[in-house]
Structures are given as structure tokens and as C-alpha cells.
Amino acid sequence: SSLCPKCRGRLSPSGYRLMKCPRCGLEEDRDIVAVENLLQRIQINVPASTVHGESPPMKRGGKR
């Protein structure tokens, strides 16, 4: 991932596996950056009921 999970700035390589953000100074392993960005994307795009495993509310008559 080339975006900083902290400030959304553009990351640059900083060593063998490290990425660094010139905007906020974050320096992290590229795999960790990728996971953090994916987690943020999931939290934004997936409804809370799906994440927490809740069932949708039942309609009258006991049917969903």
C-alpha cells in the first residue's frame, strides 16, 4: 500500500521492508501498513451488523 494509514499521505520506501510517510513521519513495515489500510477499509465499507455477526431485525410474523 502506498498510502499512510495515519494521515493518508503518500508513503516512500525507507529500507528493505519499511515505508515512511514524509507528511506525519510514520515509519512501519510495509505488511503492517497494508493490513492497517485494509482494516480501515473494512470498517468504512462493511455494515456493523455484518462485522458483529448480528442478524437483521425480524419482520412481523417471524419472517426475515
mmCIF file of the N, C-alpha and C atoms, coordinates in Angstrom:
data_MODEL
# 
_entry.id   MODEL 
# 
loop_
_atom_site.group_PDB 
_atom_site.id 
_atom_site.type_symbol 
_atom_site.label_atom_id 
_atom_site.label_alt_id 
_atom_site.label_comp_id 
_atom_site.label_asym_id 
_atom_site.label_entity_id 
_atom_site.label_seq_id 
_atom_site.pdbx_PDB_ins_code 
_atom_site.Cartn_x 
_atom_site.Cartn_y 
_atom_site.Cartn_z 
_atom_site.occupancy 
_atom_site.B_iso_or_equiv 
_atom_site.pdbx_formal_charge 
_atom_site.auth_seq_id 
_atom_site.auth_comp_id 
_atom_site.auth_asym_id 
_atom_site.auth_atom_id 
_atom_site.pdbx_PDB_model_num 
ATOM 1   N N  . SER A 1 1  ? 0.844   -1.183  0.000  1.00 0.00 ? 1  SER A N  1 
ATOM 2   C CA . SER A 1 1  ? 0.000   0.000   0.000  1.00 0.00 ? 1  SER A CA 1 
ATOM 3   C C  . SER A 1 1  ? 0.885   1.240   0.000  1.00 0.00 ? 1  SER A C  1 
ATOM 4   N N  . SER A 1 2  ? 0.479   2.233   -0.719 1.00 0.00 ? 2  SER A N  1 
ATOM 5   C CA . SER A 1 2  ? 1.307   3.434   -0.812 1.00 0.00 ? 2  SER A CA 1 
ATOM 6   C C  . SER A 1 2  ? 0.711   4.615   -0.061 1.00 0.00 ? 2  SER A C  1 
ATOM 7   N N  . LEU A 1 3  ? -0.368  4.385   0.708  1.00 0.00 ? 3  LEU A N  1 
ATOM 8   C CA . LEU A 1 3  ? -0.969  5.463   1.499  1.00 0.00 ? 3  LEU A CA 1 
ATOM 9   C C  . LEU A 1 3  ? -0.732  5.228   2.987  1.00 0.00 ? 3  LEU A C  1 
ATOM 10  N N  . CYS A 1 4  ? -0.428  6.296   3.684  1.00 0.00 ? 4  CYS A N  1 
ATOM 11  C CA . CYS A 1 4  ? -0.210  6.231   5.124  1.00 0.00 ? 4  CYS A CA 1 
ATOM 12  C C  . CYS A 1 4  ? -1.545  5.976   5.826  1.00 0.00 ? 4  CYS A C  1 
ATOM 13  N N  . PRO A 1 5  ? -1.611  4.948   6.691  1.00 0.00 ? 5  PRO A N  1 
ATOM 14  C CA . PRO A 1 5  ? -2.854  4.668   7.392  1.00 0.00 ? 5  PRO A CA 1 
ATOM 15  C C  . PRO A 1 5  ? -3.188  5.715   8.458  1.00 0.00 ? 5  PRO A C  1 
ATOM 16  N N  . LYS A 1 6  ? -2.214  6.530   8.812  1.00 0.00 ? 6  LYS A N  1 
ATOM 17  C CA . LYS A 1 6  ? -2.417  7.544   9.848  1.00 0.00 ? 6  LYS A CA 1 
ATOM 18  C C  . LYS A 1 6  ? -2.950  8.856   9.279  1.00 0.00 ? 6  LYS A C  1 
ATOM 19  N N  . CYS A 1 7  ? -2.328  9.345   8.192  1.00 0.00 ? 7  CYS A N  1 
ATOM 20  C CA . CYS A 1 7  ? -2.704  10.664  7.660  1.00 0.00 ? 7  CYS A CA 1 
ATOM 21  C C  . CYS A 1 7  ? -3.111  10.634  6.184  1.00 0.00 ? 7  CYS A C  1 
ATOM 22  N N  . ARG A 1 8  ? -3.036  9.449   5.546  1.00 0.00 ? 8  ARG A N  1 
ATOM 23  C CA . ARG A 1 8  ? -3.369  9.252   4.129  1.00 0.00 ? 8  ARG A CA 1 
ATOM 24  C C  . ARG A 1 8  ? -2.363  9.915   3.175  1.00 0.00 ? 8  ARG A C  1 
ATOM 25  N N  . GLY A 1 9  ? -1.197  10.285  3.685  1.00 0.00 ? 9  GLY A N  1 
ATOM 26  C CA . GLY A 1 9  ? -0.136  10.825  2.839  1.00 0.00 ? 9  GLY A CA 1 
ATOM 27  C C  . GLY A 1 9  ? 0.507   9.722   2.000  1.00 0.00 ? 9  GLY A C  1 
ATOM 28  N N  . ARG A 1 10 ? 1.294   10.110  1.030  1.00 0.00 ? 10 ARG A N  1 
ATOM 29  C CA . ARG A 1 10 ? 1.967   9.170   0.120  1.00 0.00 ? 10 ARG A CA 1 
ATOM 30  C C  . ARG A 1 10 ? 3.213   8.616   0.814  1.00 0.00 ? 10 ARG A C  1 
ATOM 31  N N  . LEU A 1 11 ? 3.314   7.277   0.920  1.00 0.00 ? 11 LEU A N  1 
ATOM 32  C CA . LEU A 1 11 ? 4.460   6.630   1.555  1.00 0.00 ? 11 LEU A CA 1 
ATOM 33  C C  . LEU A 1 11 ? 5.600   6.443   0.573  1.00 0.00 ? 11 LEU A C  1 
ATOM 34  N N  . SER A 1 12 ? 6.820   6.452   1.124  1.00 0.00 ? 12 SER A N  1 
ATOM 35  C CA . SER A 1 12 ? 8.022   6.212   0.329  1.00 0.00 ? 12 SER A CA 1 
ATOM 36  C C  . SER A 1 12 ? 8.798   5.062   0.960  1.00 0.00 ? 12 SER A C  1 
ATOM 37  N N  . PRO A 1 13 ? 9.495   4.251   0.149  1.00 0.00 ? 13 PRO A N  1 
ATOM 38  C CA . PRO A 1 13 ? 10.332  3.189   0.717  1.00 0.00 ? 13 PRO A CA 1 
ATOM 39  C C  . PRO A 1 13 ? 11.413  3.780   1.613  1.00 0.00 ? 13 PRO A C  1 
ATOM 40  N N  . SER A 1 14 ? 11.675  3.080   2.730  1.00 0.00 ? 14 SER A N  1 
ATOM 41  C CA . SER A 1 14 ? 12.692  3.539   3.674  1.00 0.00 ? 14 SER A CA 1 
ATOM 42  C C  . SER A 1 14 ? 13.452  2.317   4.190  1.00 0.00 ? 14 SER A C  1 
ATOM 43  N N  . GLY A 1 15 ? 14.190  1.684   3.327  1.00 0.00 ? 15 GLY A N  1 
ATOM 44  C CA . GLY A 1 15 ? 14.894  0.465   3.704  1.00 0.00 ? 15 GLY A CA 1 
ATOM 45  C C  . GLY A 1 15 ? 14.266  -0.734  3.033  1.00 0.00 ? 15 GLY A C  1 
ATOM 46  N N  . TYR A 1 16 ? 14.677  -1.919  3.458  1.00 0.00 ? 16 TYR A N  1 
ATOM 47  C CA . TYR A 1 16 ? 14.260  -3.162  2.791  1.00 0.00 ? 16 TYR A CA 1 
ATOM 48  C C  . TYR A 1 16 ? 12.751  -3.378  2.829  1.00 0.00 ? 16 TYR A C  1 
ATOM 49  N N  . ARG A 1 17 ? 12.132  -3.299  3.995  1.00 0.00 ? 17 ARG A N  1 
ATOM 50  C CA . ARG A 1 17 ? 10.688  -3.551  4.116  1.00 0.00 ? 17 ARG A CA 1 
ATOM 51  C C  . ARG A 1 17 ? 9.934   -2.379  4.739  1.00 0.00 ? 17 ARG A C  1 
ATOM 52  N N  . LEU A 1 18 ? 10.601  -1.305  5.004  1.00 0.00 ? 18 LEU A N  1 
ATOM 53  C CA . LEU A 1 18 ? 9.972   -0.173  5.680  1.00 0.00 ? 18 LEU A CA 1 
ATOM 54  C C  . LEU A 1 18 ? 9.419   0.853   4.699  1.00 0.00 ? 18 LEU A C  1 
ATOM 55  N N  . MET A 1 19 ? 8.305   1.450   5.120  1.00 0.00 ? 19 MET A N  1 
ATOM 56  C CA . MET A 1 19 ? 7.707   2.559   4.380  1.00 0.00 ? 19 MET A CA 1 
ATOM 57  C C  . MET A 1 19 ? 7.668   3.746   5.333  1.00 0.00 ? 19 MET A C  1 
ATOM 58  N N  . LYS A 1 20 ? 7.896   4.946   4.786  1.00 0.00 ? 20 LYS A N  1 
ATOM 59  C CA . LYS A 1 20 ? 7.900   6.141   5.624  1.00 0.00 ? 20 LYS A CA 1 
ATOM 60  C C  . LYS A 1 20 ? 7.015   7.212   5.004  1.00 0.00 ? 20 LYS A C  1 
ATOM 61  N N  . CYS A 1 21 ? 6.276   7.894   5.864  1.00 0.00 ? 21 CYS A N  1 
ATOM 62  C CA . CYS A 1 21 ? 5.416   8.983   5.420  1.00 0.00 ? 21 CYS A CA 1 
ATOM 63  C C  . CYS A 1 21 ? 6.127   10.312  5.674  1.00 0.00 ? 21 CYS A C  1 
ATOM 64  N N  . PRO A 1 22 ? 6.399   11.080  4.628  1.00 0.00 ? 22 PRO A N  1 
ATOM 65  C CA . PRO A 1 22 ? 7.061   12.372  4.820  1.00 0.00 ? 22 PRO A CA 1 
ATOM 66  C C  . PRO A 1 22 ? 6.142   13.399  5.491  1.00 0.00 ? 22 PRO A C  1 
ATOM 67  N N  . ARG A 1 23 ? 4.834   13.181  5.417  1.00 0.00 ? 23 ARG A N  1 
ATOM 68  C CA . ARG A 1 23 ? 3.881   14.132  5.989  1.00 0.00 ? 23 ARG A CA 1 
ATOM 69  C C  . ARG A 1 23 ? 3.817   14.041  7.520  1.00 0.00 ? 23 ARG A C  1 
ATOM 70  N N  . CYS A 1 24 ? 3.617   12.814  8.064  1.00 0.00 ? 24 CYS A N  1 
ATOM 71  C CA . CYS A 1 24 ? 3.451   12.672  9.523  1.00 0.00 ? 24 CYS A CA 1 
ATOM 72  C C  . CYS A 1 24 ? 4.619   11.967  10.203 1.00 0.00 ? 24 CYS A C  1 
ATOM 73  N N  . GLY A 1 25 ? 5.534   11.387  9.415  1.00 0.00 ? 25 GLY A N  1 
ATOM 74  C CA . GLY A 1 25 ? 6.710   10.743  9.987  1.00 0.00 ? 25 GLY A CA 1 
ATOM 75  C C  . GLY A 1 25 ? 6.538   9.277   10.348 1.00 0.00 ? 25 GLY A C  1 
ATOM 76  N N  . LEU A 1 26 ? 5.374   8.701   10.106 1.00 0.00 ? 26 LEU A N  1 
ATOM 77  C CA . LEU A 1 26 ? 5.155   7.284   10.396 1.00 0.00 ? 26 LEU A CA 1 
ATOM 78  C C  . LEU A 1 26 ? 6.166   6.452   9.622  1.00 0.00 ? 26 LEU A C  1 
ATOM 79  N N  . GLU A 1 27 ? 6.783   5.492   10.293 1.00 0.00 ? 27 GLU A N  1 
ATOM 80  C CA . GLU A 1 27 ? 7.683   4.548   9.637  1.00 0.00 ? 27 GLU A CA 1 
ATOM 81  C C  . GLU A 1 27 ? 7.295   3.160   10.113 1.00 0.00 ? 27 GLU A C  1 
ATOM 82  N N  . GLU A 1 28 ? 6.901   2.288   9.166  1.00 0.00 ? 28 GLU A N  1 
ATOM 83  C CA . GLU A 1 28 ? 6.345   0.987   9.531  1.00 0.00 ? 28 GLU A CA 1 
ATOM 84  C C  . GLU A 1 28 ? 6.665   -0.037  8.454  1.00 0.00 ? 28 GLU A C  1 
ATOM 85  N N  . ASP A 1 29 ? 6.645   -1.311  8.843  1.00 0.00 ? 29 ASP A N  1 
ATOM 86  C CA . ASP A 1 29 ? 6.818   -2.403  7.898  1.00 0.00 ? 29 ASP A CA 1 
ATOM 87  C C  . ASP A 1 29 ? 5.699   -2.347  6.859  1.00 0.00 ? 29 ASP A C  1 
ATOM 88  N N  . ARG A 1 30 ? 6.016   -2.625  5.616  1.00 0.00 ? 30 ARG A N  1 
ATOM 89  C CA . ARG A 1 30 ? 5.035   -2.489  4.530  1.00 0.00 ? 30 ARG A CA 1 
ATOM 90  C C  . ARG A 1 30 ? 3.846   -3.429  4.700  1.00 0.00 ? 30 ARG A C  1 
ATOM 91  N N  . ASP A 1 31 ? 4.060   -4.614  5.286  1.00 0.00 ? 31 ASP A N  1 
ATOM 92  C CA . ASP A 1 31 ? 2.945   -5.529  5.509  1.00 0.00 ? 31 ASP A CA 1 
ATOM 93  C C  . ASP A 1 31 ? 1.993   -4.999  6.572  1.00 0.00 ? 31 ASP A C  1 
ATOM 94  N N  . ILE A 1 32 ? 2.527   -4.381  7.607  1.00 0.00 ? 32 ILE A N  1 
ATOM 95  C CA . ILE A 1 32 ? 1.699   -3.790  8.666  1.00 0.00 ? 32 ILE A CA 1 
ATOM 96  C C  . ILE A 1 32 ? 0.877   -2.640  8.089  1.00 0.00 ? 32 ILE A C  1 
ATOM 97  N N  . VAL A 1 33 ? 1.507   -1.823  7.257  1.00 0.00 ? 33 VAL A N  1 
ATOM 98  C CA . VAL A 1 33 ? 0.796   -0.714  6.604  1.00 0.00 ? 33 VAL A CA 1 
ATOM 99  C C  . VAL A 1 33 ? -0.364  -1.252  5.774  1.00 0.00 ? 33 VAL A C  1 
ATOM 100 N N  . ALA A 1 34 ? -0.123  -2.315  5.031  1.00 0.00 ? 34 ALA A N  1 
ATOM 101 C CA . ALA A 1 34 ? -1.168  -2.897  4.187  1.00 0.00 ? 34 ALA A CA 1 
ATOM 102 C C  . ALA A 1 34 ? -2.331  -3.400  5.035  1.00 0.00 ? 34 ALA A C  1 
ATOM 103 N N  . VAL A 1 35 ? -2.043  -4.087  6.123  1.00 0.00 ? 35 VAL A N  1 
ATOM 104 C CA . VAL A 1 35 ? -3.097  -4.609  7.000  1.00 0.00 ? 35 VAL A CA 1 
ATOM 105 C C  . VAL A 1 35 ? -3.886  -3.463  7.628  1.00 0.00 ? 35 VAL A C  1 
ATOM 106 N N  . GLU A 1 36 ? -3.197  -2.437  8.093  1.00 0.00 ? 36 GLU A N  1 
ATOM 107 C CA . GLU A 1 36 ? -3.886  -1.292  8.703  1.00 0.00 ? 36 GLU A CA 1 
ATOM 108 C C  . GLU A 1 36 ? -4.815  -0.619  7.691  1.00 0.00 ? 36 GLU A C  1 
ATOM 109 N N  . ASN A 1 37 ? -4.360  -0.476  6.465  1.00 0.00 ? 37 ASN A N  1 
ATOM 110 C CA . ASN A 1 37 ? -5.204  0.132   5.431  1.00 0.00 ? 37 ASN A CA 1 
ATOM 111 C C  . ASN A 1 37 ? -6.410  -0.749  5.109  1.00 0.00 ? 37 ASN A C  1 
ATOM 112 N N  . LEU A 1 38 ? -6.209  -2.066  5.051  1.00 0.00 ? 38 LEU A N  1 
ATOM 113 C CA . LEU A 1 38 ? -7.329  -2.976  4.802  1.00 0.00 ? 38 LEU A CA 1 
ATOM 114 C C  . LEU A 1 38 ? -8.348  -2.930  5.936  1.00 0.00 ? 38 LEU A C  1 
ATOM 115 N N  . LEU A 1 39 ? -7.873  -2.892  7.172  1.00 0.00 ? 39 LEU A N  1 
ATOM 116 C CA . LEU A 1 39 ? -8.782  -2.809  8.318  1.00 0.00 ? 39 LEU A CA 1 
ATOM 117 C C  . LEU A 1 39 ? -9.595  -1.521  8.288  1.00 0.00 ? 39 LEU A C  1 
ATOM 118 N N  . GLN A 1 40 ? -8.959  -0.425  7.922  1.00 0.00 ? 40 GLN A N  1 
ATOM 119 C CA . GLN A 1 40 ? -9.686  0.841   7.813  1.00 0.00 ? 40 GLN A CA 1 
ATOM 120 C C  . GLN A 1 40 ? -10.747 0.749   6.720  1.00 0.00 ? 40 GLN A C  1 
ATOM 121 N N  . ARG A 1 41 ? -10.414 0.128   5.620  1.00 0.00 ? 41 ARG A N  1 
ATOM 122 C CA . ARG A 1 41 ? -11.361 -0.007  4.510  1.00 0.00 ? 41 ARG A CA 1 
ATOM 123 C C  . ARG A 1 41 ? -12.559 -0.868  4.926  1.00 0.00 ? 41 ARG A C  1 
ATOM 124 N N  . ILE A 1 42 ? -12.304 -1.940  5.641  1.00 0.00 ? 42 ILE A N  1 
ATOM 125 C CA . ILE A 1 42 ? -13.381 -2.805  6.112  1.00 0.00 ? 42 ILE A CA 1 
ATOM 126 C C  . ILE A 1 42 ? -14.300 -2.057  7.066  1.00 0.00 ? 42 ILE A C  1 
ATOM 127 N N  . GLN A 1 43 ? -13.730 -1.298  7.977  1.00 0.00 ? 43 GLN A N  1 
ATOM 128 C CA . GLN A 1 43 ? -14.534 -0.561  8.951  1.00 0.00 ? 43 GLN A CA 1 
ATOM 129 C C  . GLN A 1 43 ? -15.405 0.477   8.274  1.00 0.00 ? 43 GLN A C  1 
ATOM 130 N N  . ILE A 1 44 ? -14.960 1.016   7.172  1.00 0.00 ? 44 ILE A N  1 
ATOM 131 C CA . ILE A 1 44 ? -15.720 2.048   6.471  1.00 0.00 ? 44 ILE A CA 1 
ATOM 132 C C  . ILE A 1 44 ? -16.820 1.434   5.614  1.00 0.00 ? 44 ILE A C  1 
ATOM 133 N N  . ASN A 1 45 ? -16.547 0.308   4.956  1.00 0.00 ? 45 ASN A N  1 
ATOM 134 C CA . ASN A 1 45 ? -17.458 -0.221  3.943  1.00 0.00 ? 45 ASN A CA 1 
ATOM 135 C C  . ASN A 1 45 ? -18.383 -1.348  4.391  1.00 0.00 ? 45 ASN A C  1 
ATOM 136 N N  . VAL A 1 46 ? -18.153 -1.968  5.535  1.00 0.00 ? 46 VAL A N  1 
ATOM 137 C CA . VAL A 1 46 ? -18.960 -3.097  5.959  1.00 0.00 ? 46 VAL A CA 1 
ATOM 138 C C  . VAL A 1 46 ? -19.918 -2.645  7.050  1.00 0.00 ? 46 VAL A C  1 
ATOM 139 N N  . PRO A 1 47 ? -21.208 -2.919  6.906  1.00 0.00 ? 47 PRO A N  1 
ATOM 140 C CA . PRO A 1 47 ? -22.161 -2.546  7.951  1.00 0.00 ? 47 PRO A CA 1 
ATOM 141 C C  . PRO A 1 47 ? -21.810 -3.219  9.278  1.00 0.00 ? 47 PRO A C  1 
ATOM 142 N N  . ALA A 1 48 ? -22.053 -2.536  10.373 1.00 0.00 ? 48 ALA A N  1 
ATOM 143 C CA . ALA A 1 48 ? -21.706 -3.045  11.695 1.00 0.00 ? 48 ALA A CA 1 
ATOM 144 C C  . ALA A 1 48 ? -22.366 -4.385  11.979 1.00 0.00 ? 48 ALA A C  1 
ATOM 145 N N  . SER A 1 49 ? -23.592 -4.590  11.515 1.00 0.00 ? 49 SER A N  1 
ATOM 146 C CA . SER A 1 49 ? -24.272 -5.857  11.789 1.00 0.00 ? 49 SER A CA 1 
ATOM 147 C C  . SER A 1 49 ? -23.532 -7.033  11.153 1.00 0.00 ? 49 SER A C  1 
ATOM 148 N N  . THR A 1 50 ? -22.871 -6.814  10.028 1.00 0.00 ? 50 THR A N  1 
ATOM 149 C CA . THR A 1 50 ? -22.104 -7.874  9.379  1.00 0.00 ? 50 THR A CA 1 
ATOM 150 C C  . THR A 1 50 ? -20.835 -8.174  10.165 1.00 0.00 ? 50 THR A C  1 
ATOM 151 N N  . VAL A 1 51 ? -20.175 -7.133  10.649 1.00 0.00 ? 51 VAL A N  1 
ATOM 152 C CA . VAL A 1 51 ? -18.933 -7.296  11.389 1.00 0.00 ? 51 VAL A CA 1 
ATOM 153 C C  . VAL A 1 51 ? -19.175 -8.032  12.697 1.00 0.00 ? 51 VAL A C  1 
ATOM 154 N N  . HIS A 1 52 ? -20.251 -7.709  13.383 1.00 0.00 ? 52 HIS A N  1 
ATOM 155 C CA . HIS A 1 52 ? -20.516 -8.279  14.700 1.00 0.00 ? 52 HIS A CA 1 
ATOM 156 C C  . HIS A 1 52 ? -21.367 -9.537  14.651 1.00 0.00 ? 52 HIS A C  1 
ATOM 157 N N  . GLY A 1 53 ? -21.755 -9.986  13.471 1.00 0.00 ? 53 GLY A N  1 
ATOM 158 C CA . GLY A 1 53 ? -22.496 -11.218 13.330 1.00 0.00 ? 53 GLY A CA 1 
ATOM 159 C C  . GLY A 1 53 ? -23.940 -11.144 13.783 1.00 0.00 ? 53 GLY A C  1 
ATOM 160 N N  . GLU A 1 54 ? -24.498 -9.957  13.864 1.00 0.00 ? 54 GLU A N  1 
ATOM 161 C CA . GLU A 1 54 ? -25.880 -9.810  14.289 1.00 0.00 ? 54 GLU A CA 1 
ATOM 162 C C  . GLU A 1 54 ? -26.817 -10.167 13.138 1.00 0.00 ? 54 GLU A C  1 
ATOM 163 N N  . SER A 1 55 ? -27.964 -10.686 13.479 1.00 0.00 ? 55 SER A N  1 
ATOM 164 C CA . SER A 1 55 ? -28.982 -10.997 12.478 1.00 0.00 ? 55 SER A CA 1 
ATOM 165 C C  . SER A 1 55 ? -29.774 -9.743  12.164 1.00 0.00 ? 55 SER A C  1 
ATOM 166 N N  . PRO A 1 56 ? -30.279 -9.627  10.946 1.00 0.00 ? 56 PRO A N  1 
ATOM 167 C CA . PRO A 1 56 ? -31.131 -8.486  10.632 1.00 0.00 ? 56 PRO A CA 1 
ATOM 168 C C  . PRO A 1 56 ? -32.417 -8.578  11.453 1.00 0.00 ? 56 PRO A C  1 
ATOM 169 N N  . PRO A 1 57 ? -33.068 -7.446  11.726 1.00 0.00 ? 57 PRO A N  1 
ATOM 170 C CA . PRO A 1 57 ? -34.288 -7.492  12.523 1.00 0.00 ? 57 PRO A CA 1 
ATOM 171 C C  . PRO A 1 57 ? -35.367 -8.321  11.837 1.00 0.00 ? 57 PRO A C  1 
ATOM 172 N N  . MET A 1 58 ? -36.173 -9.000  12.645 1.00 0.00 ? 58 MET A N  1 
ATOM 173 C CA . MET A 1 58 ? -37.251 -9.830  12.099 1.00 0.00 ? 58 MET A CA 1 
ATOM 174 C C  . MET A 1 58 ? -38.479 -8.981  11.809 1.00 0.00 ? 58 MET A C  1 
ATOM 175 N N  . LYS A 1 59 ? -39.169 -9.338  10.731 1.00 0.00 ? 59 LYS A N  1 
ATOM 176 C CA . LYS A 1 59 ? -40.422 -8.671  10.394 1.00 0.00 ? 59 LYS A CA 1 
ATOM 177 C C  . LYS A 1 59 ? -41.536 -9.319  11.194 1.00 0.00 ? 59 LYS A C  1 
ATOM 178 N N  . ARG A 1 60 ? -42.670 -8.660  11.223 1.00 0.00 ? 60 ARG A N  1 
ATOM 179 C CA . ARG A 1 60 ? -43.831 -9.244  11.912 1.00 0.00 ? 60 ARG A CA 1 
ATOM 180 C C  . ARG A 1 60 ? -44.145 -10.601 11.317 1.00 0.00 ? 60 ARG A C  1 
ATOM 181 N N  . GLY A 1 61 ? -44.537 -11.511 12.148 1.00 0.00 ? 61 GLY A N  1 
ATOM 182 C CA . GLY A 1 61 ? -44.859 -12.855 11.683 1.00 0.00 ? 61 GLY A CA 1 
ATOM 183 C C  . GLY A 1 61 ? -43.668 -13.799 11.776 1.00 0.00 ? 61 GLY A C  1 
ATOM 184 N N  . GLY A 1 62 ? -42.535 -13.322 12.281 1.00 0.00 ? 62 GLY A N  1 
ATOM 185 C CA . GLY A 1 62 ? -41.367 -14.169 12.486 1.00 0.00 ? 62 GLY A CA 1 
ATOM 186 C C  . GLY A 1 62 ? -40.522 -14.419 11.258 1.00 0.00 ? 62 GLY A C  1 
ATOM 187 N N  . LYS A 1 63 ? -40.802 -13.748 10.165 1.00 0.00 ? 63 LYS A N  1 
ATOM 188 C CA . LYS A 1 63 ? -40.009 -13.931 8.946  1.00 0.00 ? 63 LYS A CA 1 
ATOM 189 C C  . LYS A 1 63 ? -39.027 -12.786 8.806  1.00 0.00 ? 63 LYS A C  1 
ATOM 190 N N  . ARG A 1 64 ? -37.901 -13.082 8.193  1.00 0.00 ? 64 ARG A N  1 
ATOM 191 C CA . ARG A 1 64 ? -36.886 -12.040 7.971  1.00 0.00 ? 64 ARG A CA 1 
ATOM 192 C C  . ARG A 1 64 ? -37.064 -11.415 6.631  1.00 0.00 ? 64 ARG A C  1 
# 
